[in-house]
Amino acid sequence: MSVEYGRTIPRGNQGWFVEPQAQFVFGHLGSNGYTTRRGLQQEVAGERRAELVVLMNIELKPKIRYNK
């Protein structure tokens, strides 16, 4: 499962903006056991994982003026 959030926030009228972003990821892999054709028994452990990623973009997009 994953949840993401981000938005663009203009800073003044010179083309500057910031984009805070966050992403939360949660995953679960269940354990499993099996026996091979040769009779070897294997057990695979399960795993849970949670991850939080936070980013901040700061960007300048200059305004282009065209002469007519």
N, C-alpha and C positions, 0 to 999 in steps of 0.2 A: 504494500500500500504506500502511496506517495502523495504528499500534499505540497503544493508550491504556491508562493505568493510573491508578487513583485509589482512595482508601479513606477511610473516616471514622474518626477517632481521637477518642474521648471524652476530655474534659479535666475531671476532677473530677465531682462529682455535682450541679452547679448548672445543667446544660444546655449548657455550652460544648463545642464540638468544633471540630476542624480537619480540613480535607480537602485533603491534597496531591494534585495531579493532574499527569500528564505525558502528552504526546501527541507521537509522532514520525510524520511524514508524508514519504514518498518518492514522487516521481512522475517518469515518463519519457514524453516525447512524441517519437516518431521523426521524422526529417526526411523530406521527400517532395518530389518534383519532378513537374511536369505541364506540358502544353502546352494553351493555350486553343484554341478553334475558329479563331481568327484567326492562329494560329501563334506566339503569344507564349509564350515559355518562362519558367516560374516555378520557383523553388526555395525551399522553406520549411525553415528551419533547425530542427533538433531542440532539445529542451530537457530538462534534468534539474534537479530541484529537491528539496531536503531541508529540512525545517523541524522545529524542536523548540519546543514550547510547554510552559511550566511555570507552573502556577497554584497558589495557596494560598487556600482559603476559610477564614475564621475566623468562626464564627457562634455566636450565643446563642439557644437556643430555650427560653424560660422554661417551667418546669413549671407547669401550670395546676392549681390545687387547687379542687375543688368542695366547697361546704359541704352537708352532707346534713341 
